[in-house]
Amino acid sequence: MPKPGGASSASTSGRPDQHPLDHAIWRALTSSHARLAEGDGRARRYPAAIAPFAATIDLEPAALRSLLELLGPSDRIALATTAETQLPPAFAVIRRERIDQMVLADPAARALPAGAPIVALSAADVPAMLALAGATQPGPFGPRTIELGDYIGVRRQGALVAMAGERMRLDGFTEISAVCVDAAHRGHGFTADLVRSLAASIAARREVPFLHVFSANRGAIALYRKLGFALRRQMHLAVLERAKLA
């Protein structure tokens, strides 16, 4: 199993000192999620109905031109990079945020919950998942996001009140995402149960669980630390659209 925070022998740019999670989106779109990717050898993205994330092999002009071709006139995409990216004027940056990239560092913390009412979610649950994500805003979640990996949830009286799932997958690593709990059902440990359950199933595949959280969300970061996750590095998120012509 890859060591959290360890060096990788290969990377998007071919530099041996870069960690695969420095380029998680690109690596996912060129490996486990290649079947879902739109684009070419310079720039790729997920379909908008799955996720807004995109990546380029580098930041050279040819790659950025390929990225622009993937961006529709009323479309938005999100890049996650290790440094704040300066983009040509053809792009309009509508949001910048710092995000913490965390990996599971304490294997003991992934113990399965005892008696948690966790159920597997399927395409039939997508309307309820979209409603829960819309009410809680855990991050981008679309009608086809469930295609990225396994999703699990908790129901109360038949209603979906909590969920979490797998998003980006690349060699040796799987991201935990869409972690959310309905406001009326917080305080029951559902977040911890769901994250631990996913972490256990990911680790059983000999992969390292990781996740992203806004750096300003101190409450969520504190909870993930209790669940055994540690900061690997900060990343820069940029949400882009085509610049409006004057």
N, C-alpha and C positions, 0 to 999 in steps of 0.2 A: 504493500500500500504506500502511496506517496506520502512523504512526511509533510505535515502542515508547515508552510513557510519555507520549505526547503527549495534548493535550486533545481532547475530543470535542465536537461541536456539539450533541449531544443525549444524554440519559441517561434512566434509569428515572423519575426525579423531574422531568425537564424542566430541570434546572439545567445551564447550558452549561459549568460548570467541572468537571464530573465525567467521569471516564474510563469508557468502556464496560466495562472489566474490573473496575471497582468493583462492578458488578452482573452479573457474568458468568453466573451461574445463571439469573437472571430473563431476561436478554437471549437466552440460548440457548433457554429454554423458550417464548419468544414469537417466535422466528424459526426458525432451522434445525431445532430440535427441537420445534416447536409441535405436530407430528403425534403426538408421544409424550406430551405433557403432560397431566396431570390437574389440574383446578382451574378457576379462573375469572379474571376480569380483575384480581383483587386478590391471589390466591395461587395458585401452581402448584408441582407437584412431578413428578419422574420416577416411573414405576411402580416399586414396590419391587424387582421382579426385574431392573430395569435399573440403578438407582442410588438412594441414599437422599437425594439432594439436593433441596432445595426453596427457594423464594424468595417474597418478597412485594413488591408494587409500592412499599410504604412500610411504616412501622411504626405506622400509625394503628390504632385498635381494630378497625375494620371489616376491615382486611387480616389482622390477627392472628386474628380470628374465622374468616375463610375458611381460614386456614392450619390452625387446630385441626380444622376439618371434614375436612381431608385426612389427619388422623392417626388411624389405627385404635387400638383399645384395647391391642394388643400390638405396635404399630408404632414405628419410630424414624425421624426425619428429621434432616438436617444442613443448617444454614444457614452461609453464609460472608458476613461483613459487614465493612465497613471499621472499625467500632468495636464494642466489646463490647456486645452487645444485652441490655437488660433486658426480660424477658418477664413477662406476667401469670401469676398463680399457677396457671392452668389448664395450664401447661406445666411439666414437670420437666426441668431441664438436667442431663444425666448425664455430659457431658464438655465441657470447653472446652480449646481448643488455639490457639496462634498458628501461622499458616502463612505461608510466604514465597511470594508470587506473583512468578514470574520470566518474563521475555520474552526472546526471542532478539534480542540486540543486536549480535552480530558475524556478519554474513552469510557471512563466509569459513568459519565453523565448521560450516556446514551441508553441506559438501562430502560427496558420497556416499562410503561406505566402499568400499575396493577389495577385491573378491572375498569380501565377507561372505556367508555362506550364509543369506540372509534369504528367508523365504517368506511369502506372504500367508496369513492365517488366515481360516477360514470357520466357519459354524455347526457343521460336522462336527467342528471342533476344540474346541468349547466344553467338553466333559468334561475334556480335557487342560488347557485354559486355567484352568478352575476349580480343578483339582488343583494347578497351579503357583501360582496366586494364593493358595490356601489354605496352601501350604507356605512362601511367601515374604512374604505380607501386604503387598502394595504399596499397599493401599487398597481401598475398596469395589469388588467385582467380583462380578456376579451372572450368572445363566443367560442374561439378555438384554442384558448390557452391550455385547456385540458390535454391537448395532443402532445404537450411537451414532456409529460411524465405521469407518475402516479399522484393522485390527489386523494386525500382522506378528510373526514369530517366528523362532527358530533351533531346528533339530532336530539331535540327535546320536543316531545309531543308531535313528532313527525316533521318538525321544522328544522332546517339546517341552521345551526347557531354558531358553528365554528368550523374552520377549515384550514388546510395548509397543503402544499404540494411541492413537486419538483419542477424546476424551471430549466435553467441552462445545464446541459450535461456535456462534459468533455472528458478526455481520457483521464481516468483516475479521480474525477471530482464530479459531484452533483450538487446543484444549488437548491436550497430550501427557500420557498417563496410563498406569496399569497397567504401569509399567516394572519388570520383575523378572527375575531370573536365578536358576536353581537353585543352591543352595550348592555343589554338587559341580562346577559349571561356571563359577565366577567366575574372574576374572583373565584372560579371553581377549578383553576389549574388546567383549563383546556389547552392553552397555548403550550405549556410545558409538556403535556401529554402528547400533543400532535407533533411537536418538534422532536421529542425523544423517539417517538414511533418512526418517523421518517428517517431520523439519523441512524436508528438501528437497522432499518432495511437497506439504507445506502451503504452503511459499513459492512453489511453482510455480503454485498457485492464487491467488497474490497475497494471501495471508493471513499474519498474524504468528503463529508458534508461541509458545505460553506453557505454563506448567505450575505446579503447586503442590507444595510440599514442606513438611513440618513444620519449623518454625524451629529446633527442637532437633537436627535431623538434619544436623549439620555436614558429615559425609562426603559425603552426597548433594548438598548445596549446593555444596561445593567441586568435585565432578565436573561439575555442570551449568554452573558458571562456566567450567570448562575447555572446555566444549562451546559456549561463546558466549552463555550466558544471563546476564542481569543482574537483580538485584532491582528490581521495580517498586514494590511496597509490601508491607507486612505486612497480613494479613487475620486476622479472628477467626472460628474455627470453633466452632459450638455444635451438639451432638447432643442432640436433644430427644425426649421422649415425653410422653404424657398424664400429668398428675399423678394419683397414686392418691387416690381418695376416702377420707377418714378414716372 
